[in-house]
Amino acid sequence: MVRQDCGSCHGLTLQGGLGPALTPAALRGKPSEGLVATIVHGRPGTPMPPFRGLLDESEAAWVVERLVEGFPADGGPAPTQQTVGAR
């Protein structure tokens, strides 16, 4: 969800785009409660939509924790049984 939904505005590598970067450096010093509120309620007057209904506050807090500690790089699609056997 983070890569697809958030990445569509914040950049697929979360380095920024239409929305600001969501990297640990960019989020440093920002209160987690405010970041959670932004995810859940959006930012009126900006393109940031509310995600309430898709995420509750505890789920949004989990996303914030992952972003603050450094979201793992995208390793591509998980191998399927077909691609595993082809190696």
Secondary structure as the mmCIF struct_conf table of DSSP 4:
data_model
#
loop_
_struct_conf.conf_type_id
_struct_conf.id
_struct_conf.beg_label_comp_id
_struct_conf.beg_label_asym_id
_struct_conf.beg_label_seq_id
_struct_conf.end_label_comp_id
_struct_conf.end_label_asym_id
_struct_conf.end_label_seq_id
HELX_RH_PI_P HELX_RH_PI_P1 VAL A 2 CYS A 6
HELX_RH_AL_P HELX_RH_AL_P1 GLY A 7 HIS A 10
TURN_TY1_P TURN_TY1_P1 LEU A 12 THR A 13
BEND BEND1 LEU A 14 GLN A 15
BEND BEND2 GLY A 17 GLY A 19
HELX_LH_PP_P HELX_LH_PP_P1 PRO A 20 ALA A 21
BEND BEND3 THR A 23 THR A 23
HELX_RH_AL_P HELX_RH_AL_P2 PRO A 24 LEU A 27
TURN_TY1_P TURN_TY1_P2 ARG A 28 GLY A 29
BEND BEND4 LYS A 30 LYS A 30
HELX_RH_AL_P HELX_RH_AL_P3 SER A 32 HIS A 41
TURN_TY1_P TURN_TY1_P3 PRO A 44 GLY A 45
BEND BEND5 THR A 46 PRO A 47
TURN_TY1_P TURN_TY1_P4 ARG A 52 LEU A 54
HELX_RH_AL_P HELX_RH_AL_P4 GLU A 57 GLU A 69
HELX_LH_PP_P HELX_LH_PP_P2 PHE A 71 ASP A 74
BEND BEND6 PRO A 77 PRO A 77
HELX_LH_PP_P HELX_LH_PP_P3 ALA A 78 THR A 80
HELX_RH_AL_P HELX_RH_AL_P5 GLN A 81 GLY A 85
TURN_TY1_P TURN_TY1_P5 ALA A 86 ALA A 86
#
